[in-house]
C-alpha cells in the first residue's frame, strides 16, 4: 500500500512559480483541464515540463527552492507531501 502524508495545505498552482512550501516532494492534481506543469530553478530558468491530463495526478520530486507552475488558469492544485510505498 502507498501512503501519502500531506505536509501543507493544498495551493492553487498558477502561472507564477511557487516553491510549494519549500517542498522536495509535491502531489499535483488536475481536475477540469489538461495542464503543462513546469519546473524552474530558484532563478526562474525553466528546467523541464510535463503534460498532466485531467483528471489525474503526479508526484514531482524537486529541490526546496525550485519553482512549480501551471501553463494556464486551469484547476491545478499542489500539496507538499511525504511518501511511503
PyMOL commands that set and color helices and strands:
alter all, ss='L'
color gray80, all
select strands_A, chain A and resi 3-6+11-12+25-30+35-40+46-52+56-61+67-70+76-84
alter strands_A, ss='S'
color yellow, strands_A
deselect
rebuild
show_as cartoon
